[in-house]
């Protein structure tokens, strides 16, 4: 019976246009009322315990930090510093898109913020230089996904806070997979540009190595910000929440001293971060109510027992989970989908022996796939808006397909070699 409630909740939420948080909450309340003996009161402590958790305070702070960097013009300085490093490679400045997204992801924590910050700088400049608009948007969409994997990551933070997994270990686990995905994206750009030279203009200008090094040294404030956020966590000097607060304060100081931040822009950043966190928080409340409902009903344990009785490979179950995310990712944004599915996916996968830290990285990559999967791929919509209609949603999706496949390849690589994600947390966590 509960499966009919869940299916009805997903269908009604996905196709009626009601807010996802409302749909999840109503589904959970219906299960608590009709299937768990009128136990809707259980929803209150479930929501209260998570939202009042000290760790959850880091989420709005990381969002605010990313918004401050977005409006302060820091991304422009970082982009200009990285530009000379790759311009003579096949693909030229498209590699810069990936490198800057990787760097920006280390301080923003958000895929959408990374896409907006780098895309707004890169697209007009590279179009002026003659780069193919569709291919350019594809690289920016791919690079933007790194903002959700490279720590600090909102996805890993919410995953750890809701499932009781160490945030520090999760952040360490995201580093090497994030760098691996950046390398795969740059390899794809290299191959595709070599096969189709018309996609990118040929650059003959040479910039001395010394001048390149000086350009990189000029972005030292960003390194200071990365240390304020990640270094303090890894050295044990601050909790993730304290590091988020320190990072937000440092971002404001750097924005005023090094960037183009103004008081009006700071106020706009605060407003945008409040709206974004309100959206995420609303979904989180609904997901927590649904999680409490299916937990009270005993569904996760029933699913675990059913899976154990099937006597099939745990990798077959992993494949099914990936397929579910790919299908639902066409209708729900990544964070919402993660919160909807974790109450069942987490206990099932951990009962099969998958490491919860490794699983957090895999779930984050699946969330990244949702960010570039139409018709709800948020990164694609952001970039289409940046191009002012020059690139359609269909074109953006088509040129993102090779990078979408690479994200799936990343899941396969991490499944075959899980130590890529686990070596740092096992050594330093």
C-alpha positions as CSV (number, residue, x, y, z in Angstrom):
1,X,0.0,0.0,0.0
2,X,2.8,2.4,0.9
3,X,4.2,2.2,-2.6
4,X,0.9,3.5,-4.0
5,X,1.2,6.5,-1.7
6,X,4.8,7.1,-2.8
7,X,4.0,6.7,-6.5
8,X,1.0,9.0,-6.2
9,X,3.1,11.6,-4.3
10,X,5.8,11.6,-7.0
11,X,3.4,11.8,-9.9
12,X,1.2,14.5,-8.4
13,X,4.3,16.5,-7.3
14,X,6.1,16.1,-10.7
15,X,3.1,16.9,-12.9
16,X,0.8,19.2,-10.9
17,X,3.3,22.1,-10.5
18,X,2.9,22.2,-6.7
19,X,6.2,23.0,-4.8
20,X,8.3,19.8,-4.3
21,X,8.5,20.5,-0.6
22,X,4.7,20.6,-0.3
23,X,4.3,17.4,-2.3
24,X,6.8,15.5,-0.2
25,X,5.3,16.8,3.1
26,X,1.8,15.9,2.1
27,X,2.9,12.4,1.0
28,X,4.6,11.9,4.3
29,X,1.7,13.2,6.4
30,X,-0.7,11.0,4.5
31,X,1.4,7.9,5.2
32,X,1.7,8.8,8.9
33,X,-2.0,9.4,9.2
34,X,-3.4,6.5,7.2
35,X,-0.7,3.8,7.4
36,X,1.0,4.5,10.8
37,X,-2.0,4.9,13.0
38,X,-2.6,8.7,12.9
39,X,1.0,9.5,13.9
40,X,1.4,12.9,12.1
41,X,2.8,14.3,15.3
42,X,6.0,12.3,14.6
43,X,6.8,14.8,11.8
44,X,7.5,17.6,14.2
45,X,10.5,16.2,16.1
46,X,11.9,14.8,12.8
47,X,12.0,18.3,11.3
48,X,13.1,20.0,14.5
49,X,16.0,17.8,15.2
50,X,17.6,18.2,11.8
51,X,16.9,21.9,11.3
52,X,18.3,22.8,14.7
53,X,21.4,20.7,14.2
54,X,24.5,22.9,14.4
55,X,25.9,21.4,11.2
56,X,22.9,22.6,9.2
57,X,23.8,26.2,9.9
58,X,26.7,25.7,7.4
59,X,24.3,25.4,4.5
60,X,23.0,29.0,4.4
61,X,26.6,30.3,5.2
62,X,28.1,28.4,2.2
63,X,25.3,29.6,0.0
64,X,25.9,33.2,1.1
65,X,29.6,32.9,0.5
66,X,29.1,31.7,-3.0
67,X,26.6,34.6,-3.7
68,X,29.1,37.1,-2.4
69,X,31.8,35.8,-4.7
70,X,29.3,35.8,-7.6
71,X,28.5,39.5,-7.2
72,X,32.0,40.7,-6.3
73,X,33.7,40.1,-9.6
74,X,36.2,37.7,-8.2
75,X,35.4,35.1,-10.9
76,X,36.6,37.6,-13.6
77,X,40.1,38.0,-11.9
78,X,40.4,34.2,-11.5
79,X,39.4,33.6,-15.2
80,X,41.9,36.2,-16.4
81,X,44.7,34.5,-14.4
82,X,44.1,31.1,-15.8
83,X,43.5,32.1,-19.4
84,X,47.2,32.1,-20.5
85,X,47.8,28.5,-19.2
86,X,45.7,26.7,-21.7
87,X,45.3,28.9,-24.8
88,X,47.8,27.0,-27.0
89,X,46.2,23.6,-26.3
90,X,43.5,22.2,-28.7
91,X,40.4,23.6,-27.2
92,X,42.2,26.7,-26.0
93,X,40.3,28.7,-23.4
94,X,37.6,26.0,-23.1
95,X,40.1,24.3,-20.7
96,X,40.1,27.5,-18.7
97,X,36.4,27.0,-18.2
98,X,37.0,23.7,-16.5
99,X,40.0,24.9,-14.5
100,X,38.2,28.0,-13.2
101,X,35.1,26.0,-12.4
102,X,37.3,23.7,-10.4
103,X,38.9,26.5,-8.5
104,X,35.6,28.4,-8.0
105,X,34.0,25.2,-6.8
106,X,36.5,25.0,-4.0
107,X,34.9,28.1,-2.4
108,X,31.3,28.2,-3.6
109,X,29.8,24.7,-2.8
110,X,27.0,25.2,-5.4
111,X,26.8,24.1,-9.0
112,X,24.4,26.9,-10.0
113,X,26.6,29.6,-8.4
114,X,29.7,28.1,-10.2
115,X,27.9,28.0,-13.5
116,X,26.6,31.5,-13.1
117,X,29.9,33.0,-12.0
118,X,32.1,31.4,-14.6
119,X,29.5,31.4,-17.4
120,X,28.8,35.1,-17.1
121,X,32.5,35.9,-17.6
122,X,33.5,33.2,-20.1
123,X,30.6,33.2,-22.5
124,X,30.7,36.8,-23.8
125,X,34.5,36.8,-23.9
126,X,34.9,33.4,-25.8
127,X,32.1,34.2,-28.2
128,X,33.9,37.4,-29.0
129,X,37.0,35.3,-29.8
130,X,35.0,33.0,-32.1
131,X,34.3,29.9,-30.1
132,X,31.4,27.7,-31.1
133,X,28.5,28.8,-28.9
134,X,27.0,25.3,-28.4
135,X,30.3,23.7,-27.6
136,X,31.2,26.6,-25.3
137,X,27.9,26.2,-23.3
138,X,28.5,22.4,-23.1
139,X,31.9,22.9,-21.4
140,X,30.4,25.5,-19.0
141,X,27.6,23.2,-18.1
142,X,30.0,20.4,-17.4
143,X,32.4,22.6,-15.5
144,X,29.5,23.9,-13.4
145,X,28.8,20.5,-12.0
146,X,32.2,20.5,-10.4
147,X,30.9,23.1,-7.9
148,X,28.8,20.4,-6.3
149,X,31.6,17.8,-6.0
150,X,34.7,19.8,-5.2
151,X,34.4,20.6,-1.4
152,X,32.9,22.5,0.2
153,X,29.8,20.9,-1.4
154,X,26.2,21.6,-0.4
155,X,25.3,18.2,-1.6
156,X,27.8,16.4,0.6
157,X,27.0,18.7,3.5
158,X,23.3,18.0,3.3
159,X,24.0,14.3,2.8
160,X,26.2,14.1,5.8
161,X,23.9,16.2,8.0
162,X,20.8,14.1,7.2
163,X,22.5,10.6,7.2
164,X,24.9,11.1,10.1
165,X,28.1,10.8,8.1
166,X,31.2,12.8,8.9
167,X,31.3,16.1,6.9
168,X,35.1,16.3,7.1
169,X,35.5,12.8,5.6
170,X,32.9,13.6,2.9
171,X,34.8,16.7,1.9
172,X,38.1,14.8,1.8
173,X,36.4,12.2,-0.3
174,X,35.2,14.7,-2.9
175,X,38.7,16.1,-3.7
176,X,40.2,13.4,-5.9
177,X,36.9,12.4,-7.7
178,X,36.4,16.2,-8.4
179,X,39.9,16.5,-9.9
180,X,39.4,13.3,-11.8
181,X,36.2,14.6,-13.4
182,X,37.9,17.9,-14.3
183,X,40.7,15.9,-16.1
184,X,38.1,13.8,-17.9
185,X,36.3,16.9,-19.1
186,X,39.5,18.5,-20.3
187,X,40.4,15.4,-22.1
188,X,37.1,15.4,-23.9
189,X,37.6,19.0,-24.9
190,X,41.1,18.1,-26.2
191,X,39.8,15.2,-28.3
192,X,36.7,17.0,-29.6
193,X,38.6,20.1,-30.5
194,X,41.3,18.1,-32.3
195,X,38.7,16.3,-34.3
196,X,36.7,19.5,-35.2
197,X,39.1,22.4,-35.3
198,X,36.3,24.7,-36.4
199,X,34.8,24.6,-32.9
200,X,37.7,26.7,-31.6
201,X,39.8,29.5,-33.1
202,X,43.5,28.9,-33.4
203,X,45.5,31.0,-31.0
204,X,49.1,31.9,-32.0
205,X,49.9,34.4,-29.2
206,X,52.6,33.3,-26.8
207,X,52.8,34.5,-23.2
208,X,56.0,33.9,-21.3
209,X,55.9,31.4,-18.5
210,X,57.1,34.1,-16.0
211,X,54.2,36.3,-16.9
212,X,51.8,33.3,-16.5
213,X,53.2,32.7,-13.0
214,X,52.9,36.3,-12.1
215,X,49.2,36.2,-13.2
216,X,48.5,33.2,-11.0
217,X,50.2,34.8,-8.0
218,X,47.8,37.7,-8.3
219,X,44.9,35.5,-7.2
220,X,46.5,34.6,-3.9
221,X,43.4,36.0,-2.0
222,X,41.4,33.1,-3.4
223,X,43.9,30.6,-2.0
224,X,43.5,32.3,1.4
225,X,39.7,31.9,1.1
226,X,40.1,28.2,0.3
227,X,42.3,27.8,3.3
228,X,39.8,29.6,5.5
229,X,37.1,27.2,4.5
230,X,38.8,23.8,3.8
231,X,42.2,24.2,5.6
232,X,40.6,25.0,8.9
233,X,38.4,21.9,8.6
234,X,41.2,19.5,7.6
235,X,43.6,20.8,10.3
236,X,41.0,20.4,12.9
237,X,40.8,24.1,13.7
238,X,37.2,24.5,12.9
239,X,34.0,22.6,12.4
240,X,32.3,22.8,9.0
241,X,29.8,25.4,10.4
242,X,32.6,27.5,11.9
243,X,34.6,27.2,8.7
244,X,31.5,28.3,6.7
245,X,31.1,31.4,8.9
246,X,34.8,32.2,8.6
247,X,34.6,31.7,4.8
248,X,31.6,34.0,4.5
249,X,33.4,36.7,6.5
250,X,36.6,36.2,4.4
251,X,34.6,36.4,1.2
252,X,33.1,39.7,2.2
253,X,36.6,41.1,3.1
254,X,38.1,39.8,-0.1
255,X,35.2,41.1,-2.1
256,X,35.6,44.6,-0.8
257,X,39.4,44.7,-0.8
258,X,40.2,42.7,-4.0
259,X,37.0,42.5,-5.9
260,X,34.2,45.0,-6.9
261,X,31.9,44.3,-4.0
262,X,29.6,47.1,-2.9
263,X,27.1,47.4,0.0
264,X,24.2,47.2,-2.5
265,X,25.7,44.1,-4.1
266,X,26.3,42.6,-0.7
267,X,22.6,43.2,0.2
268,X,21.6,41.6,-3.1
269,X,23.8,38.6,-2.3
270,X,22.2,38.3,1.1
271,X,18.7,38.4,-0.4
272,X,19.6,35.8,-3.1
273,X,21.1,33.5,-0.6
274,X,18.0,33.8,1.7
275,X,15.7,32.9,-1.2
276,X,17.9,30.0,-2.3
277,X,18.2,28.6,1.2
278,X,14.5,29.1,1.6
279,X,13.9,26.9,-1.4
280,X,16.3,24.2,-0.3
281,X,15.0,24.4,3.3
282,X,11.4,24.0,2.1
283,X,12.3,20.9,0.2
284,X,14.3,19.6,3.2
285,X,11.3,20.0,5.5
286,X,9.1,18.0,3.1
287,X,11.8,15.3,2.7
288,X,12.3,15.0,6.4
289,X,8.6,14.4,7.0
290,X,8.5,11.8,4.2
291,X,11.7,10.2,5.6
292,X,10.1,10.0,9.1
293,X,6.9,8.5,7.6
294,X,8.6,5.7,5.6
295,X,10.9,5.0,8.6
296,X,8.0,4.7,11.0
297,X,6.3,2.4,8.6
298,X,9.4,0.3,8.5
299,X,9.8,0.5,4.7
300,X,13.7,0.8,4.6
301,X,14.1,-2.4,6.7
302,X,11.5,-4.2,4.5
303,X,13.4,-3.1,1.4
304,X,16.7,-4.2,2.9
305,X,15.3,-7.6,3.7
306,X,13.7,-8.0,0.3
307,X,17.0,-7.1,-1.4
308,X,18.9,-9.6,0.8
309,X,16.4,-12.3,-0.1
310,X,16.8,-11.7,-3.9
311,X,20.4,-12.9,-3.8
312,X,21.5,-10.7,-6.6
313,X,24.8,-8.8,-6.8
314,X,25.1,-5.5,-4.9
315,X,26.4,-4.0,-8.1
316,X,23.1,-4.8,-9.8
317,X,21.4,-2.9,-7.1
318,X,23.8,0.0,-7.6
319,X,22.9,-0.1,-11.3
320,X,19.2,0.1,-10.5
321,X,19.8,3.0,-8.2
322,X,21.7,4.9,-11.0
323,X,18.9,4.2,-13.4
324,X,16.3,5.5,-11.0
325,X,18.2,8.7,-10.5
326,X,18.6,9.1,-14.3
327,X,14.9,8.7,-14.9
328,X,13.7,10.9,-12.0
329,X,16.5,13.4,-12.7
330,X,14.5,14.4,-15.8
331,X,11.7,15.7,-13.6
332,X,13.3,16.8,-10.3
333,X,16.3,18.9,-9.5
334,X,19.2,17.1,-8.0
335,X,19.0,18.2,-4.3
336,X,15.3,17.5,-4.2
337,X,15.8,14.1,-5.7
338,X,18.6,13.3,-3.3
339,X,16.4,14.2,-0.3
340,X,13.5,12.2,-1.7
341,X,15.5,9.0,-2.2
342,X,18.0,8.9,0.6
343,X,15.6,7.5,3.2
344,X,15.5,4.3,1.2
345,X,18.7,4.3,-0.8
346,X,21.1,5.0,2.1
347,X,20.0,2.0,4.3
348,X,19.8,-0.4,1.4
349,X,23.2,0.5,-0.1
350,X,25.0,0.6,3.3
351,X,23.4,-2.8,4.2
352,X,25.0,-4.2,1.1
353,X,28.4,-3.1,2.3
354,X,28.9,0.1,0.3
355,X,30.9,2.7,2.3
356,X,28.7,5.6,3.3
357,X,31.4,8.1,2.5
358,X,31.9,6.6,-1.0
359,X,28.1,6.5,-1.4
360,X,27.9,10.2,-0.7
361,X,30.3,10.9,-3.6
362,X,28.3,8.7,-6.0
363,X,25.0,10.3,-5.0
364,X,26.6,13.7,-5.6
365,X,27.7,12.7,-9.1
366,X,24.2,11.5,-9.7
367,X,22.9,14.9,-8.5
368,X,25.3,16.5,-10.9
369,X,23.8,14.5,-13.7
370,X,20.4,15.9,-12.8
371,X,21.9,19.5,-13.1
372,X,22.5,18.9,-16.8
373,X,19.6,16.6,-17.7
374,X,16.7,18.3,-19.5
375,X,14.0,19.2,-19.1
376,X,14.8,20.3,-15.5
377,X,18.6,20.7,-15.9
378,X,19.2,23.9,-13.9
379,X,22.7,24.5,-15.2
380,X,21.4,24.4,-18.8
381,X,18.7,27.0,-18.0
382,X,21.2,29.3,-16.4
383,X,23.5,29.1,-19.4
384,X,20.7,29.5,-21.9
385,X,19.8,32.7,-20.0
386,X,23.4,33.9,-20.1
387,X,23.6,33.4,-23.9
388,X,20.4,35.6,-24.2
389,X,18.8,33.1,-26.5
390,X,21.8,32.6,-28.8
391,X,21.9,28.9,-27.7
392,X,18.6,27.0,-27.2
393,X,17.9,24.5,-24.5
394,X,18.0,21.7,-27.0
395,X,21.4,22.8,-28.3
396,X,22.8,23.2,-24.8
397,X,21.6,19.7,-23.9
398,X,23.0,18.2,-27.2
399,X,26.5,19.6,-26.6
400,X,26.5,18.6,-23.0
401,X,25.8,14.9,-23.8
402,X,29.5,13.9,-24.1
403,X,30.2,15.3,-20.6
404,X,27.0,13.7,-19.3
405,X,28.4,10.4,-20.4
406,X,31.7,11.2,-18.7
407,X,29.9,11.7,-15.4
408,X,28.5,8.1,-15.8
409,X,32.0,7.0,-16.6
410,X,33.2,8.6,-13.4
411,X,30.7,6.5,-11.4
412,X,32.0,3.4,-13.2
413,X,35.6,4.3,-12.4
414,X,34.8,5.0,-8.7
415,X,32.9,1.7,-8.5
416,X,35.9,-0.2,-9.9
417,X,38.4,1.8,-7.9
418,X,36.6,3.1,-4.7
419,X,39.9,4.0,-3.1
420,X,40.0,7.1,-5.4
421,X,37.3,8.5,-3.1
422,X,38.4,6.8,0.1
423,X,42.2,7.2,0.2
424,X,42.2,10.8,1.6
425,X,39.5,10.3,4.3
426,X,41.1,7.0,5.3
427,X,44.5,8.6,5.6
428,X,43.6,12.0,7.0
429,X,40.0,11.8,8.2
